[in-house]
Amino acid sequence: MIHEVEGDILLTKAQAIAHGVAPNDHFDQGLALALRENWPALAKDFRHYAHRTHPKAGEIWVWGGVGGVRIFNLMTQDGDHGHGTRPGKASDASVNHCLKRLHHELEKGEVTSLAIPKLATGVGGMDWDSVRPLIKQHLGDLPIPIFVYTTYHKGQQADEPGV
């Protein structure tokens, strides 16, 4: 069940948050920065994971924090692992792969609700009109509430039915 909502994704009551990053992300822009500020260990653990495994666009990495928070890091953007390289832009192919993998993870039944932003449309540079149908295609048939944060309102909790 997909619900488009307005508000601050950091105030979600959903059990998990998904967001887009690059394999070499520094968590210094957009939602990634806000997540790093709330959960500093997320960025530190991601850097360790990325240096150890050299992930590629299209993969996902799940992080679990104190208090049961779970964050799905979807590698929707390109990004080389060389020193000083910056994250690249997102692509349809990477978003598609990430959403397929996210669907697989959510099918396991361990997550009961998910909040996700307008994936890959900020730093990733994609158009929402091309990403929205992919989210509906890959996540729309799941039996859990999926809250797509379409409009950001800092400090405002969204109306999330069912959580």
Secondary structure, 3 states (H helix, E strand, C coil): CEEEEEECHHHCCCCEEEEEECCCCCCCCHHHHHHHHHCHHHHHHHHHHHHHHCCCCCCEEEEECHHHCEEEEEECECCCCCCCCCCCCECHHHHHHHHHHHHHHHHCCCCCCEEEECCCCCCCCCCHHHHHHHHHHHHCCCCCCEEEEEEECCCCCCCCCCC
